[in-house]
């Protein structure tokens, strides 16, 4: 019998279940669910979300069995995942890992499917780990950065991760799992050119919905090629920026979970993570030197080439564009001495002070790679030159706050959750209770209990 190919190995892993992931991994998953729900609630009124909700409402011919945005409206699980995933990523405040946004995609799909199937919190959390591990296995096979080629990893690898997670949650056999993965491979799409537009958060929602659709279609009888991942004309080769992807080595699924090693990064700032180390540096310089915009002659930023590709908007005029602008990141930090939801406002972006500061930001790039987050350089650096001749240097910044190596302080995730929930008046009468239920997700017998009727 010939050796099993990569597609078959991934399918067997997705359908085989998962041993006890360990308390540290479960803590990370609980945090991922809480952070995603927070961002989902905060982002529910964004124009992109309203557009997707209108589309779902127009398509919906009957009721469903999964909540939209944890509220009173129900839809089919794929449609609920589409809306919820778009909302979770609408503010670009959701967590980061694997060169993308794993929780916005996985949590949105699993909340919908878990509610529909009446699975336990532990079932859903284990499925999350399966989805994360499949995403990590596939994206880790390429030496080059998909962002530079133009691919958004959330939109492409996220579909495969969700398909694997849903296969696990539905307890499908390896044959159906392989078909679901093959279908997912032909649904994977999303380009970096849409960063800074409403389509970028739609990438997350569509990935969540497409992963569910892949499992649905496999169960309905649609069959896919058995070697869709490893074939020379398969997904990994097609996505590969320079054709250096390794499709031959055996999959490394086992007790050494990548989630335990790589973890999740909880964002402190509602903008592209590629800018976060520079924002940390700018805020530290502001705190240390009491900087004022009038003091600044110019600011020199050094970041990685992939980061520069993501931070593509050099003179943003809207908050949506500003989320992908290193110039805005520096200017906002220098102008406001903070960067929160209140700064992600068109009027703030267009203010004379911020626009003037953005014109004083210069960018240099380096080709080094951060081993834990390859879409970033090994380090970033900010040098601010003042009109009086002083030169303020952040030094090399290796880890953003909120990363596993520089985690949030105790209580910061809860504060973020409550701040996000406060932006959704009337959606949750008891945000403290919702947070506590999410923090005890593994003890929940039925995911439908997350939001009492």
C-alpha positions as CSV (number, residue, x, y, z in Angstrom):
1,X,0.0,0.0,0.0
2,X,1.5,3.4,-0.9
3,X,2.3,5.8,1.9
4,X,-0.5,8.2,2.8
5,X,-0.1,11.6,1.3
6,X,-0.4,14.9,3.2
7,X,-4.1,15.3,2.5
8,X,-4.8,11.9,3.9
9,X,-2.6,12.6,7.0
10,X,-4.4,15.9,7.7
11,X,-7.8,14.2,7.2
12,X,-7.0,11.4,9.7
13,X,-5.8,13.9,12.3
14,X,-9.0,16.0,11.9
15,X,-11.3,13.0,12.3
16,X,-9.4,11.1,15.0
17,X,-10.1,13.3,18.0
18,X,-7.5,14.8,20.3
19,X,-5.9,13.7,23.5
20,X,-6.0,16.1,26.5
21,X,-4.3,19.2,25.2
22,X,-3.2,20.3,28.7
23,X,-4.2,23.2,31.0
24,X,-2.0,25.8,29.4
25,X,-3.4,25.2,25.9
26,X,-7.0,25.2,27.3
27,X,-6.3,28.6,29.0
28,X,-5.1,30.0,25.7
29,X,-8.2,28.7,23.9
30,X,-10.5,30.2,26.5
31,X,-8.7,33.5,26.1
32,X,-9.1,33.2,22.3
33,X,-12.9,32.7,22.6
34,X,-13.3,35.6,25.1
35,X,-11.2,38.0,23.0
36,X,-13.0,37.0,19.8
37,X,-16.5,37.5,21.3
38,X,-15.4,40.9,22.7
39,X,-14.2,42.0,19.2
40,X,-17.4,40.5,17.6
41,X,-19.6,42.6,19.9
42,X,-17.6,45.7,19.5
43,X,-17.6,45.4,15.7
44,X,-21.2,44.5,15.1
45,X,-22.2,48.0,13.9
46,X,-19.4,48.4,11.4
47,X,-20.5,49.0,7.8
48,X,-18.9,45.8,6.6
49,X,-20.9,43.8,9.1
50,X,-24.1,45.6,8.2
51,X,-23.5,44.8,4.5
52,X,-23.0,41.1,5.3
53,X,-26.0,41.0,7.5
54,X,-28.1,42.5,4.8
55,X,-26.9,39.8,2.4
56,X,-27.7,37.0,4.8
57,X,-31.1,38.4,5.5
58,X,-31.9,38.6,1.7
59,X,-30.7,35.0,1.2
60,X,-32.4,33.5,4.3
61,X,-35.4,31.6,3.2
62,X,-36.1,30.1,6.6
63,X,-35.0,30.3,10.2
64,X,-31.7,28.8,11.5
65,X,-30.2,27.2,14.5
66,X,-27.2,29.4,15.3
67,X,-27.2,32.9,16.8
68,X,-26.0,35.9,14.9
69,X,-23.7,38.0,17.1
70,X,-24.9,36.2,20.2
71,X,-28.2,38.0,19.9
72,X,-31.9,37.0,19.3
73,X,-31.5,36.5,15.5
74,X,-30.9,33.0,14.2
75,X,-29.5,31.8,10.9
76,X,-28.0,28.7,9.4
77,X,-24.7,28.0,10.9
78,X,-22.7,29.0,7.8
79,X,-24.5,32.3,7.6
80,X,-24.1,33.0,11.3
81,X,-20.4,32.2,11.0
82,X,-20.1,34.6,8.0
83,X,-21.6,37.5,10.0
84,X,-19.8,36.7,13.2
85,X,-16.4,36.3,11.6
86,X,-16.8,39.6,9.7
87,X,-17.7,41.3,13.0
88,X,-14.9,39.7,14.9
89,X,-12.3,41.1,12.4
90,X,-14.1,44.3,11.6
91,X,-12.0,46.4,14.0
92,X,-8.8,44.5,13.5
93,X,-8.7,44.1,17.2
94,X,-8.9,40.3,17.3
95,X,-6.0,38.0,18.2
96,X,-3.0,37.1,16.0
97,X,-1.1,33.9,15.3
98,X,0.1,31.8,12.4
99,X,0.6,35.0,10.2
100,X,-3.1,35.6,10.5
101,X,-6.1,35.8,12.8
102,X,-7.0,32.2,13.8
103,X,-9.6,32.9,16.5
104,X,-11.7,35.3,14.4
105,X,-12.2,32.4,11.9
106,X,-12.2,29.3,14.2
107,X,-14.3,30.8,17.0
108,X,-16.9,32.2,14.7
109,X,-17.4,28.9,13.0
110,X,-17.3,26.8,16.1
111,X,-19.8,29.0,18.0
112,X,-22.3,28.5,15.2
113,X,-21.6,24.8,14.7
114,X,-21.3,24.0,18.4
115,X,-24.7,25.7,19.1
116,X,-26.3,23.9,16.2
117,X,-25.0,20.5,17.2
118,X,-25.4,21.1,21.0
119,X,-21.8,20.2,21.6
120,X,-20.1,20.7,24.9
121,X,-17.7,23.6,25.6
122,X,-14.8,21.0,25.8
123,X,-15.8,19.5,22.4
124,X,-15.7,23.0,20.8
125,X,-12.4,23.8,22.4
126,X,-10.8,20.6,21.3
127,X,-12.0,21.3,17.7
128,X,-10.4,24.7,17.9
129,X,-7.1,23.1,18.7
130,X,-7.4,20.7,15.8
131,X,-8.2,23.7,13.4
132,X,-5.2,25.7,14.8
133,X,-2.9,22.7,14.4
134,X,-3.9,22.0,10.8
135,X,-3.4,25.7,9.9
136,X,0.0,25.6,11.6
137,X,1.0,22.4,9.8
138,X,0.1,23.8,6.4
139,X,1.5,27.4,6.6
140,X,4.6,26.2,8.3
141,X,5.7,24.2,5.2
142,X,6.7,27.3,3.2
143,X,9.9,29.2,3.8
144,X,8.4,32.4,2.3
145,X,5.8,34.9,3.3
146,X,2.4,34.6,1.7
147,X,1.6,38.3,2.4
148,X,4.4,39.4,0.1
149,X,2.9,37.3,-2.7
150,X,-0.5,38.9,-2.0
151,X,-2.2,36.1,-0.2
152,X,-4.0,36.8,3.1
153,X,-3.3,33.7,5.2
154,X,-6.5,34.2,7.3
155,X,-8.6,33.9,4.1
156,X,-6.8,30.9,2.6
157,X,-5.4,28.8,5.5
158,X,-8.4,29.7,7.6
159,X,-10.7,27.8,5.4
160,X,-8.7,24.7,5.8
161,X,-8.5,25.2,9.6
162,X,-12.2,25.6,9.9
163,X,-12.9,22.6,7.7
164,X,-10.7,20.5,9.9
165,X,-12.3,21.9,13.1
166,X,-15.8,21.2,11.8
167,X,-14.9,17.7,10.7
168,X,-13.6,17.1,14.2
169,X,-16.7,18.6,15.9
170,X,-19.1,16.6,13.6
171,X,-17.0,13.4,14.2
172,X,-16.8,12.7,10.5
173,X,-14.7,9.8,9.2
174,X,-11.3,10.2,7.4
175,X,-12.8,9.7,4.0
176,X,-15.4,12.5,4.4
177,X,-12.7,14.6,6.1
178,X,-10.4,14.3,3.1
179,X,-13.2,15.4,0.8
180,X,-14.0,18.4,3.1
181,X,-10.4,19.4,3.0
182,X,-10.3,19.1,-0.8
183,X,-13.4,21.2,-1.2
184,X,-12.0,23.8,1.2
185,X,-8.8,24.0,-0.9
186,X,-10.9,25.2,-3.8
187,X,-12.8,27.7,-1.6
188,X,-9.6,29.3,-0.2
189,X,-9.1,32.9,-1.4
190,X,-8.3,36.4,-0.3
191,X,-5.7,39.0,-1.3
192,X,-3.7,41.7,0.6
193,X,-4.8,44.4,-1.9
194,X,-8.1,44.5,0.0
195,X,-6.4,45.4,3.3
196,X,-7.8,48.7,4.4
197,X,-11.2,48.0,2.8
198,X,-14.4,46.4,4.1
199,X,-13.4,43.2,2.3
200,X,-10.6,42.5,4.7
201,X,-12.9,41.6,7.6
202,X,-15.1,39.8,5.2
203,X,-12.1,37.5,4.5
204,X,-12.5,36.2,8.1
205,X,-16.2,35.7,7.9
206,X,-16.0,34.1,4.5
207,X,-13.3,31.7,5.7
208,X,-15.5,30.6,8.6
209,X,-18.5,30.1,6.4
210,X,-16.5,28.4,3.6
211,X,-15.0,25.9,6.1
212,X,-18.5,24.9,7.2
213,X,-19.7,24.8,3.6
214,X,-16.8,22.4,2.8
215,X,-18.0,20.0,5.5
216,X,-21.6,20.4,4.4
217,X,-20.8,19.6,0.8
218,X,-18.6,16.6,1.7
219,X,-21.5,15.1,3.7
220,X,-23.9,15.8,0.8
221,X,-21.7,13.6,-1.4
222,X,-19.4,16.0,-3.2
223,X,-16.0,14.3,-3.7
224,X,-12.6,16.0,-4.1
225,X,-9.2,14.9,-5.3
226,X,-7.3,12.8,-2.7
227,X,-4.0,14.8,-3.1
228,X,-5.3,18.4,-3.2
229,X,-2.8,19.7,-0.7
230,X,0.4,18.0,-1.9
231,X,-0.1,17.8,-5.7
232,X,2.3,20.0,-7.8
233,X,-0.9,21.7,-9.0
234,X,-2.4,21.6,-5.5
235,X,-3.2,24.3,-3.0
236,X,0.2,24.6,-1.3
237,X,2.1,24.8,-4.5
238,X,-0.3,27.3,-5.9
239,X,-0.1,29.6,-2.9
240,X,3.7,29.3,-2.5
241,X,5.4,32.7,-3.1
242,X,8.6,31.2,-4.6
243,X,7.8,27.5,-5.0
244,X,9.8,26.5,-2.0
245,X,6.9,24.8,-0.1
246,X,7.7,21.3,1.3
247,X,4.8,19.0,0.5
248,X,6.8,15.7,1.0
249,X,7.6,15.6,4.7
250,X,5.2,13.7,7.0
251,X,2.8,15.8,9.0
252,X,3.9,16.5,12.5
253,X,0.7,16.0,14.5
254,X,1.1,14.7,18.0
255,X,1.5,15.6,21.6
256,X,3.8,18.5,20.9
257,X,1.1,21.0,20.1
258,X,2.1,24.2,18.2
259,X,-0.5,26.1,20.1
260,X,1.4,25.3,23.3
261,X,4.6,26.6,21.7
262,X,3.4,29.5,19.6
263,X,0.3,30.6,21.6
264,X,-2.0,33.5,20.7
265,X,-1.3,37.2,20.7
266,X,-4.1,39.3,22.2
267,X,-4.0,42.8,20.6
268,X,-3.7,45.9,22.6
269,X,-4.4,48.2,19.7
270,X,-7.3,48.0,17.1
271,X,-5.1,48.0,14.0
272,X,-2.9,45.7,11.9
273,X,-0.6,43.7,14.2
274,X,2.3,44.5,11.9
275,X,2.4,48.0,13.5
276,X,2.1,47.0,17.1
277,X,5.8,46.9,18.1
278,X,6.2,50.4,16.7
279,X,3.2,51.6,18.6
280,X,4.6,50.2,21.8
281,X,7.9,51.9,21.0
282,X,6.2,55.3,20.3
283,X,4.1,55.1,23.4
284,X,7.2,54.3,25.5
285,X,9.1,57.2,24.1
286,X,6.1,59.5,24.8
287,X,5.9,58.3,28.4
288,X,9.6,58.6,29.0
289,X,10.2,62.0,27.3
290,X,6.7,63.6,27.4
291,X,6.8,64.1,23.7
292,X,4.5,66.6,22.0
293,X,3.7,66.7,18.2
294,X,5.4,70.1,17.8
295,X,8.6,68.7,19.1
296,X,9.0,66.1,16.4
297,X,11.0,66.9,13.3
298,X,10.8,63.3,11.8
299,X,10.3,59.7,12.9
300,X,12.2,56.9,11.2
301,X,10.6,53.4,11.3
302,X,12.4,50.2,10.5
303,X,10.1,47.2,9.9
304,X,10.1,44.0,7.8
305,X,9.3,43.8,4.2
306,X,6.2,41.7,4.8
307,X,5.0,44.3,7.4
308,X,5.5,47.1,4.9
309,X,3.4,45.2,2.3
310,X,0.6,44.9,4.8
311,X,0.9,48.5,6.0
312,X,0.2,49.7,2.5
313,X,-1.7,53.0,3.2
314,X,0.8,55.9,3.5
315,X,-1.7,58.8,3.6
316,X,-4.9,57.4,5.0
317,X,-8.0,59.5,5.2
318,X,-10.4,57.1,6.9
319,X,-10.1,55.0,10.0
320,X,-10.5,51.9,7.9
321,X,-7.4,52.9,5.8
322,X,-5.5,54.0,8.9
323,X,-5.6,50.4,10.3
324,X,-3.0,49.5,7.7
325,X,-0.7,52.6,7.9
326,X,2.5,52.7,9.9
327,X,2.5,56.5,9.4
328,X,-0.8,56.7,11.2
329,X,0.3,54.3,13.9
330,X,3.2,56.6,14.8
331,X,1.2,59.8,14.4
332,X,-1.6,58.6,16.5
333,X,0.7,57.5,19.3
334,X,2.6,60.8,19.3
335,X,-0.6,62.9,19.1
336,X,-2.8,61.1,21.6
337,X,-0.3,59.2,23.7
338,X,-2.6,56.2,23.2
339,X,-4.1,54.2,20.4
340,X,-7.6,52.8,21.2
341,X,-11.0,52.5,19.7
342,X,-11.5,56.3,20.1
343,X,-8.6,57.1,17.9
344,X,-10.0,54.9,15.1
345,X,-12.2,57.6,13.9
346,X,-12.3,59.4,10.6
347,X,-12.2,62.9,12.2
348,X,-9.1,62.0,14.2
349,X,-7.4,60.5,11.2
350,X,-8.1,63.6,9.2
351,X,-7.1,66.1,11.9
352,X,-4.4,68.6,10.9
353,X,-2.1,67.4,13.7
354,X,-2.3,63.7,12.7
355,X,-1.9,64.4,9.0
356,X,1.1,66.6,9.6
357,X,2.8,64.0,11.8
358,X,2.2,61.3,9.2
359,X,4.1,63.3,6.6
360,X,7.1,63.3,9.0
361,X,7.3,59.4,9.2
362,X,10.0,57.7,7.1
363,X,10.1,53.9,6.5
364,X,13.0,51.6,6.0
365,X,12.7,47.8,5.6
366,X,14.8,44.8,6.6
367,X,14.6,41.1,5.5
368,X,15.0,39.4,8.8
369,X,12.3,37.0,10.1
370,X,10.8,36.5,13.5
371,X,10.8,32.7,14.1
372,X,7.6,32.8,16.1
373,X,5.7,35.1,13.7
374,X,7.4,34.9,10.3
375,X,5.3,37.7,8.9
376,X,7.3,40.1,11.1
377,X,10.9,41.1,11.1
378,X,13.1,39.8,13.9
379,X,12.7,43.2,15.5
380,X,11.4,46.7,14.8
381,X,12.9,50.1,15.6
382,X,11.7,53.7,16.0
383,X,14.0,56.7,16.0
384,X,12.4,60.1,16.7
385,X,14.4,63.2,15.8
386,X,13.3,66.4,17.6
387,X,13.6,70.0,16.4
388,X,16.1,70.7,19.2
389,X,18.5,68.1,17.7
390,X,17.8,65.4,20.2
391,X,17.5,61.8,18.9
392,X,15.3,59.4,20.7
393,X,15.9,55.7,19.9
394,X,13.6,52.9,21.0
395,X,16.3,50.3,20.4
396,X,15.3,47.0,18.9
397,X,11.8,45.9,19.8
398,X,11.4,42.2,19.7
399,X,8.0,41.4,21.1
400,X,4.8,43.4,21.1
401,X,2.8,43.6,24.3
402,X,0.1,40.9,24.3
403,X,2.3,38.2,22.7
404,X,3.1,35.0,24.6
405,X,6.6,36.4,25.4
406,X,5.2,39.7,26.7
407,X,1.7,38.8,27.9
408,X,-1.0,41.2,29.0
409,X,-1.0,42.1,32.6
410,X,-3.6,40.2,34.8
411,X,-7.0,41.6,34.3
412,X,-6.2,43.3,30.9
413,X,-8.2,40.8,28.9
414,X,-11.2,41.3,31.1
415,X,-10.9,45.0,30.8
416,X,-10.7,44.7,27.0
417,X,-13.8,42.5,27.0
418,X,-15.8,44.9,29.1
419,X,-14.7,47.9,27.0
420,X,-15.7,46.2,23.8
421,X,-19.0,45.1,25.3
422,X,-19.7,48.6,26.4
423,X,-19.7,49.7,22.8
424,X,-22.8,47.4,22.2
425,X,-25.5,48.9,24.4
426,X,-28.4,46.5,24.8
427,X,-26.6,43.5,23.2
428,X,-25.6,41.9,26.5
429,X,-27.2,43.0,29.7
430,X,-24.6,41.1,31.7
431,X,-21.1,41.4,30.1
432,X,-19.5,40.2,33.3
433,X,-21.6,37.1,33.3
434,X,-20.8,36.4,29.6
435,X,-17.1,36.8,30.3
436,X,-17.3,34.4,33.2
437,X,-19.1,31.8,31.1
438,X,-16.5,32.1,28.5
439,X,-13.8,31.6,31.1
440,X,-15.5,28.4,32.2
441,X,-16.2,27.2,28.6
442,X,-14.7,23.8,29.2
443,X,-17.2,23.0,31.9
444,X,-20.3,23.9,29.7
445,X,-22.4,20.9,28.8
446,X,-24.1,22.5,25.8
447,X,-22.8,25.5,23.9
448,X,-26.3,26.8,23.6
449,X,-26.0,27.7,27.3
450,X,-23.5,30.4,26.5
451,X,-26.3,33.0,25.9
452,X,-29.4,32.2,27.9
453,X,-32.6,32.7,25.8
